[in-house]
Amino acid sequence: MAQISANGLDIEYERFGPEDQETVLLIMGLSAQLTMWPVELCEELVSRGYHVVRFDNRDIGLSSKFEEAALPDMGALIGALLSGETPDAPYSLDDMAADAVGLLDALGIDKAHIVGASMGGMIAQLVAINHPEKTLSLTSIMSTTGNPELPQAKPEAMAALAAPAPDPNDLEAVIQRGMNTWNTIGSPGYPTDDAQLREWVLRDFHRSFYPQGILRQMAAIISNGDRREKLKAVTAPTVVLHGVDDPLVPVEGGRDTAASIAGAELIEVPGMGHDFPLSLVTTFADAITKAASRSSTHAAAE
């Protein structure tokens, strides 16, 4: 892994595969570090002829933290949203999309296949909207449009996500909280065993534990609003992948995303929730390469 200055921030990133191949940029979701993109997926994409970049979003992992920014008042944010006002947030999803583009520029990459999961899918959508010249294709995974009329997360999923951060000195509490979250929002048809979950939770805890950033990222999501009208302008080849059994971002979010982008292909996966089970690595890679293969640059290369 390495760090580079991009969009005025220090961005932690990792590269896989030959740098002279087309790039797949992986953008992760709320509270998740770059490590949540399975190495197995990165290697699968490399085997299919791509160069892969994954990175930590701002305020998470080893990238720049916004410690000078006050923690958002979530009640005020939600209240403003419900009243039709634009809530204030320390930064926006558009800023985070600019981070992704800044990383590509800093690495000398002209354009890439943009892939995002959950909040990362929202950011990926905004890269395609705001920076079409950088976007070869778009793959939006387990994400949504910001349409306020869509079904909301199941109560147990929201409760797991909103549970107070554990005392970092209580390692067992950290492990249990993390495992409970993944067991609650994970894929019922493709369960990850507890030993693997425990390993992942420990890995990410020891790498970085910074719950304050999660609140600011959540504020960015809430303040972004409805993207449907903007998504109509997306011209990049697009694939939308969503789990039928996603309890956090219901499958209607994926359907709405695909319906908002001309020519988008929707792939629904029964039994998939809101995680990246290793047993679905090929499914994720197939969706990404399906979008990529439709881009004119890749088609010409083939």
C-alpha positions as CSV (number, residue, x, y, z in Angstrom):
1,M,0.0,0.0,0.0
2,A,1.1,3.6,-0.5
3,Q,-0.1,7.2,0.0
4,I,-0.3,10.0,-2.4
5,S,-1.6,13.7,-2.3
6,A,-4.9,14.0,-4.2
7,N,-7.5,16.7,-4.1
8,G,-5.6,18.4,-1.3
9,L,-5.7,15.2,0.9
10,D,-3.5,12.3,1.6
11,I,-5.1,9.2,0.1
12,E,-4.1,5.7,1.0
13,Y,-4.3,3.3,-2.0
14,E,-3.2,0.0,-3.3
15,R,-2.6,-1.2,-6.9
16,F,-2.9,-4.7,-8.4
17,G,-1.8,-5.8,-11.9
18,P,0.0,-4.2,-14.8
19,E,-0.3,-0.5,-14.8
20,D,-0.4,-0.3,-18.6
21,Q,-3.8,-2.0,-18.7
22,E,-7.2,-0.3,-18.3
23,T,-7.9,0.6,-14.7
24,V,-10.7,-0.5,-12.5
25,L,-11.2,2.0,-9.6
26,L,-12.9,0.5,-6.6
27,I,-14.7,2.9,-4.2
28,M,-15.8,1.5,-0.9
29,G,-18.9,2.4,1.3
30,L,-19.7,3.9,4.6
31,S,-17.3,3.1,7.4
32,A,-15.5,0.6,5.3
33,Q,-11.7,0.6,4.6
34,L,-10.2,-0.4,1.3
35,T,-9.6,-3.8,2.8
36,M,-13.3,-4.6,2.4
37,W,-12.7,-5.0,-1.3
38,P,-11.6,-8.7,-1.3
39,V,-8.1,-9.3,-2.5
40,E,-9.6,-12.2,-4.4
41,L,-11.8,-9.9,-6.4
42,C,-8.8,-7.6,-7.2
43,E,-6.8,-10.7,-8.4
44,E,-9.7,-12.0,-10.4
45,L,-10.0,-8.7,-12.3
46,V,-6.2,-8.7,-12.9
47,S,-6.6,-12.2,-14.4
48,R,-9.1,-10.7,-16.8
49,G,-6.7,-8.1,-18.0
50,Y,-7.2,-5.1,-15.8
51,H,-5.2,-2.9,-13.5
52,V,-7.0,-2.4,-10.2
53,V,-6.8,0.4,-7.7
54,R,-8.6,0.4,-4.3
55,F,-8.3,3.2,-1.7
56,D,-9.5,4.6,1.6
57,N,-12.1,7.3,1.3
58,R,-11.5,10.5,3.3
59,D,-12.1,10.2,7.0
60,I,-11.6,6.4,7.1
61,G,-8.7,4.0,7.2
62,L,-5.3,5.6,6.6
63,S,-6.5,8.6,4.4
64,S,-6.8,12.1,5.7
65,K,-9.1,12.7,8.7
66,F,-11.3,15.8,9.1
67,E,-10.6,16.1,12.9
68,E,-11.1,19.9,12.7
69,A,-14.7,19.5,11.6
70,A,-17.4,19.2,14.3
71,L,-19.3,16.0,14.6
72,P,-22.6,16.4,12.8
73,D,-25.9,16.6,14.7
74,M,-27.6,13.7,13.0
75,G,-31.0,14.7,14.4
76,A,-30.7,18.1,12.8
77,L,-29.5,16.6,9.6
78,I,-32.5,14.2,9.4
79,G,-34.9,17.0,10.4
80,A,-33.7,19.3,7.7
81,L,-34.0,16.5,5.2
82,L,-37.5,15.7,6.2
83,S,-38.5,19.3,5.9
84,G,-37.2,19.6,2.4
85,E,-34.1,21.7,3.3
86,T,-30.6,20.9,2.3
87,P,-28.8,19.8,5.4
88,D,-25.3,21.1,6.3
89,A,-22.5,18.6,6.3
90,P,-18.7,19.0,6.7
91,Y,-18.2,17.8,3.2
92,S,-20.3,16.3,0.4
93,L,-20.4,13.1,-1.7
94,D,-19.4,15.3,-4.6
95,D,-16.2,16.2,-2.7
96,M,-15.6,12.5,-2.2
97,A,-16.1,11.9,-6.0
98,A,-13.5,14.6,-6.6
99,D,-11.2,12.7,-4.3
100,A,-11.5,9.6,-6.5
101,V,-10.9,11.7,-9.6
102,G,-8.0,13.4,-7.9
103,L,-6.5,10.0,-7.1
104,L,-6.7,9.0,-10.7
105,D,-5.0,12.3,-11.8
106,A,-2.3,11.9,-9.2
107,L,-1.6,8.4,-10.4
108,G,-1.5,9.6,-14.0
109,I,-4.6,7.6,-15.1
110,D,-6.6,9.4,-17.7
111,K,-9.9,7.5,-17.2
112,A,-11.1,4.3,-15.5
113,H,-13.9,1.9,-15.0
114,I,-15.6,3.3,-11.9
115,V,-17.0,0.8,-9.4
116,G,-18.6,1.6,-6.1
117,A,-20.4,-0.3,-3.4
118,S,-23.1,1.2,-1.1
119,M,-22.0,4.7,-0.3
120,G,-19.2,4.0,-2.8
121,G,-21.8,3.4,-5.4
122,M,-23.3,6.8,-4.7
123,I,-19.8,8.3,-5.1
124,A,-19.2,6.3,-8.3
125,Q,-22.5,7.6,-9.7
126,L,-21.3,11.1,-9.0
127,V,-18.0,10.5,-10.7
128,A,-19.9,9.4,-13.8
129,I,-22.2,12.5,-13.5
130,N,-19.6,15.1,-12.6
131,H,-16.6,13.7,-14.4
132,P,-17.8,11.8,-17.5
133,E,-14.4,12.3,-19.2
134,K,-12.8,10.1,-16.5
135,T,-15.4,7.4,-16.7
136,L,-15.0,4.5,-19.1
137,S,-17.9,2.5,-17.4
138,L,-19.9,2.5,-14.2
139,T,-20.7,-0.4,-11.9
140,S,-23.0,0.5,-9.0
141,I,-23.2,-2.3,-6.4
142,M,-25.7,-2.5,-3.5
143,S,-26.4,1.2,-3.8
144,T,-29.3,3.6,-4.5
145,T,-30.4,6.9,-6.0
146,G,-31.3,9.0,-2.9
147,N,-35.0,8.7,-3.9
148,P,-36.8,9.4,-0.6
149,E,-39.8,7.3,-1.6
150,L,-37.9,4.0,-1.8
151,P,-38.2,1.4,1.0
152,Q,-35.9,2.0,3.9
153,A,-33.4,-0.3,5.6
154,K,-34.8,-3.0,7.9
155,P,-34.9,-1.8,11.6
156,E,-32.4,-4.5,12.7
157,A,-30.0,-3.5,9.9
158,M,-30.1,0.2,10.9
159,A,-29.8,-0.7,14.6
160,A,-26.7,-2.7,13.9
161,L,-25.1,0.1,11.9
162,A,-26.1,2.8,14.4
163,A,-24.9,0.9,17.5
164,P,-22.5,3.0,19.6
165,A,-18.8,2.5,18.9
166,P,-17.3,0.1,21.4
167,D,-14.5,1.0,23.8
168,P,-11.3,0.5,21.7
169,N,-9.6,-0.9,24.8
170,D,-12.2,-3.7,24.9
171,L,-11.1,-5.9,22.0
172,E,-13.8,-8.5,22.6
173,A,-16.5,-5.8,22.4
174,V,-15.0,-4.5,19.2
175,I,-15.0,-8.0,17.7
176,Q,-18.6,-8.7,18.8
177,R,-19.9,-5.4,17.5
178,G,-18.3,-6.0,14.1
179,M,-19.4,-9.6,13.8
180,N,-22.9,-8.7,14.8
181,T,-23.0,-6.0,12.1
182,W,-21.8,-8.3,9.4
183,N,-24.1,-11.2,10.5
184,T,-27.1,-8.8,10.4
185,I,-26.5,-7.2,7.0
186,G,-24.7,-10.1,5.3
187,S,-25.9,-12.5,2.7
188,P,-28.2,-15.2,4.0
189,G,-27.7,-17.3,0.9
190,Y,-23.9,-16.9,1.0
191,P,-22.9,-16.7,4.7
192,T,-19.4,-16.0,5.8
193,D,-18.3,-18.2,8.7
194,D,-17.6,-16.5,12.1
195,A,-13.9,-17.3,12.0
196,Q,-13.5,-15.4,8.8
197,L,-15.6,-12.5,10.1
198,R,-13.5,-12.3,13.2
199,E,-10.3,-12.2,11.2
200,W,-11.7,-9.3,9.0
201,V,-12.9,-7.3,12.0
202,L,-9.5,-7.7,13.8
203,R,-7.6,-6.8,10.6
204,D,-9.6,-3.5,10.1
205,F,-9.5,-2.6,13.8
206,H,-5.7,-2.9,14.0
207,R,-5.3,-1.0,10.7
208,S,-7.5,1.9,11.8
209,F,-10.2,2.6,14.3
210,Y,-11.9,6.0,13.7
211,P,-15.6,6.0,14.3
212,Q,-15.8,9.8,14.2
213,G,-15.3,9.8,10.4
214,I,-18.3,7.5,10.0
215,L,-20.7,10.2,11.2
216,R,-19.3,12.8,8.8
217,Q,-19.6,10.3,5.9
218,M,-23.2,9.6,7.0
219,A,-23.9,13.4,6.9
220,A,-22.5,13.5,3.4
221,I,-25.0,10.8,2.3
222,I,-28.0,12.4,3.9
223,S,-27.1,15.9,2.5
224,N,-26.7,14.6,-1.1
225,G,-30.4,14.2,-1.8
226,D,-32.1,12.6,-4.8
227,R,-29.7,11.9,-7.8
228,R,-32.3,10.6,-10.2
229,E,-32.5,13.7,-12.4
230,K,-28.7,13.9,-12.6
231,L,-28.3,10.2,-13.4
232,K,-30.3,10.8,-16.6
233,A,-27.1,12.5,-17.9
234,V,-24.9,9.4,-17.4
235,T,-23.7,8.1,-20.8
236,A,-21.1,5.6,-19.6
237,P,-22.0,1.9,-20.0
238,T,-23.6,0.9,-16.7
239,V,-24.2,-2.3,-14.8
240,V,-26.2,-2.3,-11.5
241,L,-25.7,-5.2,-9.2
242,H,-27.9,-5.7,-6.1
243,G,-28.7,-8.5,-3.7
244,V,-32.4,-9.4,-3.5
245,D,-32.0,-10.0,0.2
246,D,-30.1,-6.8,1.1
247,P,-31.5,-5.6,4.5
248,L,-29.6,-2.3,4.6
249,V,-30.2,-0.9,1.0
250,P,-33.2,-2.8,-0.3
251,V,-33.1,-4.1,-3.8
252,E,-35.5,-1.4,-4.9
253,G,-32.5,1.0,-4.7
254,G,-30.7,-0.9,-7.3
255,R,-33.8,-1.1,-9.5
256,D,-34.3,2.6,-9.2
257,T,-30.6,3.2,-10.1
258,A,-30.9,1.1,-13.2
259,A,-34.2,2.8,-14.2
260,S,-32.5,6.2,-13.9
261,I,-29.6,5.5,-16.3
262,A,-30.3,5.0,-19.9
263,G,-29.2,1.6,-21.1
264,A,-28.2,0.4,-17.7
265,E,-28.3,-3.4,-17.1
266,L,-29.7,-4.6,-13.7
267,I,-28.4,-7.8,-12.2
268,E,-30.2,-9.1,-9.1
269,V,-28.7,-11.8,-7.0
270,P,-31.0,-13.9,-4.8
271,G,-29.5,-14.7,-1.4
272,M,-27.1,-11.7,-1.5
273,G,-27.2,-9.1,1.3
274,H,-25.0,-6.1,1.9
275,D,-21.5,-7.6,2.0
276,F,-18.8,-9.2,-0.2
277,P,-19.0,-13.0,0.4
278,L,-15.9,-14.7,-1.2
279,S,-18.3,-17.2,-2.8
280,L,-19.6,-14.3,-5.0
281,V,-16.3,-13.0,-6.2
282,T,-16.9,-14.3,-9.7
283,T,-20.4,-12.7,-9.7
284,F,-18.9,-9.3,-8.8
285,A,-16.1,-9.6,-11.3
286,D,-18.6,-10.6,-14.1
287,A,-20.7,-7.5,-13.4
288,I,-17.7,-5.2,-13.5
289,T,-16.2,-6.7,-16.7
290,K,-19.6,-6.7,-18.3
291,A,-19.8,-2.9,-17.9
292,A,-16.2,-2.5,-18.9
293,S,-16.5,-4.6,-22.0
294,R,-19.2,-2.3,-23.3
295,S,-17.0,0.8,-23.1
296,S,-15.7,1.9,-26.5
297,T,-12.1,1.9,-25.4
298,H,-12.1,-1.7,-24.2
299,A,-14.1,-2.8,-27.2
300,A,-11.5,-1.2,-29.5
301,A,-8.7,-2.8,-27.6
302,E,-10.3,-6.3,-28.0
